[in-house]
Amino acid sequence: MLPRGRPRALGAAALLLLLLLIGFLLFRGDLDYERPRPRGTAAFDGDPPADPGGRNGSDCTPPRPRPPKCELLQVAIVCAGHNSSRDVITLVKSMLFYRKNPLHLHLVTDAVARNILETLFHTWMVPAVRISFYNADELKPQVSWIPNKHYSGLYGLMKLVLPSALPPDLARVIVLDTDVTFASNIAELWALFAHFSDKQVIGLVENQSDWYLGNLWRNHRPWPALGRGFNTGVILLRLDRLRRAGWEQMWKLTATRELLTLPATSLADQDIFNAIIKEHPWLVRPLPCVWNVQLSDHTLAERCYSEASDLKVIHWNSPKKLRVKNKHVESFRNLYLTFLEYDGNLLRRELFGCPRPPPPGAEQLQRALAQLDEEDACFEFRRQQLTVHRVHITFLPHKPPPPQPHDVTLVAQLSMDRLQMLEALCRHWPGPMSLALYLTDAEAQQFLRFVETSVVLSARQDVAYHVVYREGPLYPINQLRNVALAQALTPYVFLSDIDFLPAYSLYDYLRASIKQLELGSGRKAALVVPAFETLHYRFSFPSSKAELLALLDAGSLHTFRYHEWPRGHAPTDYARWREAQAPYHVQWAADYEPYVVVPRDCPRYDPRFVGFGWNKVAHVVELDAQEYELLVLPEAFIIHLPHAPSLDISRFRSSPTYRDCLQALKDEFHQDLSRHYGAAALKYLTALQQPRGPT
Amino acid sequence: MLPRGRPRALGAAALLLLLLLIGFLLFRGDLDYERPRPRGTAAFDGDPPADPGGRNGSDCTPPRPRPPKCELLQVAIVCAGHNSSRDVITLVKSMLFYRKNPLHLHLVTDAVARNILETLFHTWMVPAVRISFYNADELKPQVSWIPNKHYSGLYGLMKLVLPSALPPDLARVIVLDTDVTFASNIAELWALFAHFSDKQVIGLVENQSDWYLGNLWRNHRPWPALGRGFNTGVILLRLDRLRRAGWEQMWKLTATRELLTLPATSLADQDIFNAIIKEHPWLVRPLPCVWNVQLSDHTLAERCYSEASDLKVIHWNSPKKLRVKNKHVESFRNLYLTFLEYDGNLLRRELFGCPRPPPPGAEQLQRALAQLDEEDACFEFRRQQLTVHRVHITFLPHKPPPPQPHDVTLVAQLSMDRLQMLEALCRHWPGPMSLALYLTDAEAQQFLRFVETSVVLSARQDVAYHVVYREGPLYPINQLRNVALAQALTPYVFLSDIDFLPAYSLYDYLRASIKQLELGSGRKAALVVPAFETLHYRFSFPSSKAELLALLDAGSLHTFRYHEWPRGHAPTDYARWREAQAPYHVQWAADYEPYVVVPRDCPRYDPRFVGFGWNKVAHVVELDAQEYELLVLPEAFIIHLPHAPSLDISRFRSSPTYRDCLQALKDEFHQDLSRHYGAAALKYLTALQQPRGPT
């Protein structure tokens, strides 16, 4: 087909040239002329040669500049909500994997993302990474006037305000969408700043779709753009020059003008960036296409990556994300999955030869670790206690429960082998839950799919899942409990275990009991929920205390651990409970480990207990030492379901060293108790001396 | 102790020197002078500049050559035994992760490593990787005359014979120890061949220890070397030139001469390479230190990597491996663990822009996958059936049982959540076992540690563990069973499940029964081992049939699945078994799924059954269709231990689609059965029509 309307096009081109000339004369004065780049990089008009070896026949090509060793690279990312927070972590993992420079991440976040990412980076402790947060909500008014149809919503527009939102002394920044994955060292991208001519302020990769060419369908009217336009998933910004050029006024003027004829942005900030570039084409520095390989449907990206046989950054810029149709998508997905499932702990490695201040807490931790004796038989226990686990709170979307004075959150922890308990638990407990999950990065993704494919689980927004990443050989049970406890948002918590199913009425009954017993008025009490167990994996759950008692009499149910460890629950006094009509007091006794409801500000669990044994016992000792009343609830019950013994309990049973180490931990716990509570703690030591069974 | 016989040795040395001189004069003419490199790279005497950007003030440095896009790179590795086979896979993963070129791996292996690696690469199906095997045992005579004290043993010397062992048309090869890890693209290493001067034939990195300087302790007499000497963990070999230079005679002469005064090699091939280089220093091309960062104790490697702030290849060249003392070892270990735990499936990605013939079977698989309908409700099932899982047979050291005519191997499969069954199983079954484990790469490492720390498991060399790597959402139960079955080496197999413990006497009893029933003489029979279950997780295992019957009467034991699915085992006829003194025949009936002992050449399991349901039933139908007698053994029994329901059984129970898909699979199974067995298969279809319970 011959191109149509050529004469008209030529006339238009002449007009444009004139306009461009005027535009150029108008703007050039405002741009930054200081610090000219030494090597005449303005000579590169398109992509610099992909091969630094310069196989163009000449033995002497201007070398590609690299950022000096140890130069701090600046990266900005806008991130809001639970799902984007997960995405940004995968992006950061890919960036950290290949990087050899210190990084400063500037995260523009809403409250949810900030809460998640602050905890995550604090516990991640990656050397040579600095994090700054910026409040996206404060920036909203600057962009909320722009109608926007893109799925990223208001946050999609926020890259426009970075020059004013980021610190005024920040001169250059790489801006990334949360849906990009690095396949190379970000320093190579940073080095492209050196190719900017004196006028260029925005480095961008050309769009790899025909969107901005228009006419994709009837009445498809994209925003104006130079040719195919540019994609804003990866941006190099000369903030200093933008500020001096009056960027804020520039983009607002352009957006306002275009919105006179266009109803809204379709691709958020990208439409506005392109409209500006169309007006001021000298502002843009085109970047090699490999720095933003766009995987939307019908993409032209293949031309880019198969010529280069190289990929630097992949951009999942389709609402379909990983389900996008691209004939090589399997390969790209593998690269993405690499980092999705990558053990983030492994990124805690130092940058050699780039001394940087260690992350907060890291020095103290190093000192403590250095004091451990590798020959100590209990070394594994002591190492595990000191381990700082990466924590990703509210891994999945979560709506905090509305504040209610007597509300109670079920608190528990689990690992992968107990996922199948979650649906039943949701059916038995209609209230809020805070669950800590001990997972690898790969398991966290399996967990995500498990929840997404479960009708029961995906319907619940009041269950908060907190992922604690696995590290070390022993299950850090009390650290997990503390994470779940710290994230409970109601005034009361029910400290349960994952293998128990509560009576269907328990949630309502607990709230009524809290109210009736006036716990809210400063009364310090722990409400005991009696525990039972079944040995059958198929079993019909009793709908009332009467039914439970009948099953107990029939031998289908037992009081919890009646056969193996009756001391753990004996003080609950099951005989009395059977007849009780009202809550009754019980006294602490050695090895008592009931399941209790307490105010949220109760003592934390002692993190020294890792693996199997004494982890809950120590917490109940602490409650008693702090003079919590122990009140058994007459209508409350939970039932333990059978499962194979955990690896930890198997090790406890088979290894004398394991038992000796647990004993050492118990001794140290009692020493600390005496130190803290003085003579009042004597009774716990005395109780220890009495003859006793296992544990 | 002083070395004895020094005067004689000195005389011999003088003689050898003379011989060598003659040898040198004879051979130098043979060195390869053709094809001079164009860019005068001989000017580089030490490391080429680490920075191709050439920040040495000049804008024009000779660019570092890169191998042409898509050039096939050649790599040789010597590998023997079970443990080295695991190591080599980690090395290969790191190489594949960064590579952008097709690779040809030349693996010099013993029979064990070949068996493992052939299966692994065959099932891995990595595009653009070709594998050739060379029989290390055939090469042994060429090096076995050299006394060697190094922990790598005879295989440590085998790199010396590569020029003659590898194909005569192979001109260049990178030789790697199994204990190296790549942190960069191997093509960059290959590119260093271009720096070789016309005389250079061996590229090596200088040693990063003082070993060859001598005097590390009294009477420390290392082999001769140039200065610190060179490390042979990473070698660039110009095979063409070496062959022409009479390499074989050269190294044998040098080794013979040195062994006149030195009792043995201490560092295997490395001592001999260094002695040769000391004599003919022009043969060596020194490589940049980053290509072989040596992490032995007291290493000087830090000077290398902190200046370069770059690592290309890490070499764990200490017998202590990961436990080596190096202040940065944690960081290096993280890089190693990255690849140790890396999901090898993700390396199945294509090389863009480098068309290569697909690996064997890959095209057929692609066609089958392309025919699947993504909208089909059973798509997940069909996708899972087609999945080719990577298989690592005999993951841990294993000694095949000595051939015995009536021996029987216990065959089972498991995933991570059943590891705790292994010790008990070993106590109950003293005979050979073949177990398939469905694991991720990371879990395989946890499994390894689990076995290593278990006294019971690490004492057993007759248990073969075969790792089948996880991929896809459904448990490929029958594919796992087939892997374990295919690797059983005795004439009979006991097809069990991991949750069962056999009677202590079962192994002996089965062998006696096989002998007594004359199964060896071509009798086609399946011996049924009756199955029971306990619902208690602590339980005292009956030591005889009498005890078992007492427990059954007391209600502590039940026949297997008596409550949920009695049809599965009803044909075993437990009432008759109770009284039986001799084996008795039973007839097949619908849904019968007994645990049986059969000859090793029995039908395979039908791999279409994935996830929960009908996987064993279909196998017993197949046995019946092939007219196996079903004989119940009167003294045999196994007992199932309780566990939480698997995720698959939970999905089966909660998802109607899951049940529908299983029904579809069953229908297709019966269609295939009719096709294969004709009218004889009619009874299975008829049985299907009868009224029945679930499944």
Contacts between the chains, C-beta under 8 A, distances in Angstrom:
chain1	res1	chain2	res2	distance
A	39	B	59	6.6
A	51	B	66	6.6
A	52	B	52	5.2
A	52	B	53	7.6
A	52	B	63	6.5
A	52	B	64	7.7
A	53	B	52	7.5
A	53	B	63	4.4
A	53	B	64	6.0
A	53	B	65	5.9
A	53	B	66	4.7
A	54	B	63	5.0
A	55	B	66	7.8
A	59	B	39	6.5
A	59	B	62	5.9
A	59	B	63	7.2
A	60	B	60	4.2
A	60	B	62	7.9
A	61	B	63	6.7
A	62	B	59	6.0
A	62	B	60	8.0
A	63	B	52	6.5
A	63	B	53	4.5
A	63	B	54	5.1
A	63	B	59	7.1
A	63	B	61	6.8
A	63	B	63	7.6
A	64	B	52	7.7
A	64	B	53	6.1
A	65	B	53	6.0
A	66	B	51	6.7
A	66	B	53	4.6
A	66	B	55	7.8
A	68	B	55	8.0
A	69	B	309	5.5
A	70	B	309	7.2
A	100	B	309	5.9
A	100	B	310	6.7
A	302	B	352	8.0
A	305	B	352	5.3
A	305	B	353	7.4
A	306	B	352	4.7
A	306	B	353	3.9
A	307	B	353	6.6
A	308	B	353	7.7
A	309	B	69	5.5
A	309	B	70	7.2
A	309	B	100	5.9
A	309	B	351	6.9
A	309	B	352	5.4
A	309	B	353	4.0
A	309	B	354	6.2
A	310	B	100	6.8
A	311	B	352	7.8
A	328	B	350	6.7
A	328	B	352	6.6
A	330	B	349	7.1
A	331	B	349	3.8
A	331	B	350	5.1
A	331	B	352	7.4
A	334	B	345	7.8
A	334	B	346	4.2
A	334	B	347	7.6
A	334	B	348	7.0
A	334	B	349	4.6
A	335	B	346	7.7
A	335	B	349	7.1
A	337	B	343	7.4
A	337	B	346	5.8
A	338	B	342	7.5
A	338	B	343	7.6
A	338	B	346	5.3
A	341	B	343	6.3
A	342	B	338	7.5
A	343	B	337	7.4
A	343	B	338	7.6
A	343	B	341	6.3
A	343	B	442	7.3
A	345	B	334	7.8
A	346	B	334	4.2
A	346	B	335	7.6
A	346	B	337	5.8
A	346	B	338	5.3
A	347	B	334	7.6
A	348	B	334	7.0
A	349	B	330	7.2
A	349	B	331	3.8
A	349	B	334	4.6
A	349	B	335	7.1
A	350	B	328	6.7
A	350	B	331	5.2
A	351	B	309	6.9
A	352	B	302	8.0
A	352	B	305	5.3
A	352	B	306	4.7
A	352	B	309	5.4
A	352	B	311	7.8
A	352	B	328	6.6
A	352	B	331	7.4
A	353	B	305	7.5
A	353	B	306	3.9
A	353	B	307	6.6
A	353	B	308	7.7
A	353	B	309	4.0
A	354	B	309	6.2
A	416	B	417	7.9
A	417	B	416	7.8
A	417	B	417	4.7
A	417	B	644	7.6
A	418	B	644	7.6
A	419	B	647	6.7
A	420	B	644	6.5
A	420	B	645	6.3
A	420	B	646	7.7
A	420	B	647	5.5
A	420	B	650	4.7
A	421	B	644	7.8
A	423	B	650	7.7
A	423	B	654	7.3
A	440	B	442	6.3
A	442	B	343	7.3
A	442	B	440	6.3
A	442	B	442	6.7
A	449	B	473	7.5
A	450	B	647	7.8
A	473	B	449	7.5
A	535	B	535	4.6
A	535	B	536	5.7
A	535	B	537	7.8
A	535	B	642	7.1
A	536	B	535	5.7
A	536	B	563	7.9
A	537	B	535	7.8
A	537	B	642	6.5
A	537	B	643	7.9
A	537	B	644	6.8
A	537	B	645	6.0
A	538	B	563	7.0
A	538	B	564	6.4
A	563	B	536	7.9
A	563	B	538	6.9
A	564	B	538	6.4
A	641	B	644	7.0
A	642	B	535	7.2
A	642	B	537	6.5
A	642	B	642	5.1
A	642	B	643	7.8
A	642	B	644	7.0
A	643	B	537	7.9
A	643	B	642	7.9
A	643	B	643	6.3
A	643	B	644	4.0
A	644	B	417	7.5
A	644	B	418	7.5
A	644	B	420	6.4
A	644	B	421	7.7
A	644	B	537	6.8
A	644	B	641	7.0
A	644	B	642	7.1
A	644	B	643	4.1
A	644	B	644	6.9
A	645	B	420	6.3
A	645	B	537	6.0
A	646	B	420	7.7
A	647	B	419	6.7
A	647	B	420	5.6
A	647	B	450	7.9
A	650	B	420	4.8
A	650	B	423	7.7
A	654	B	423	7.4
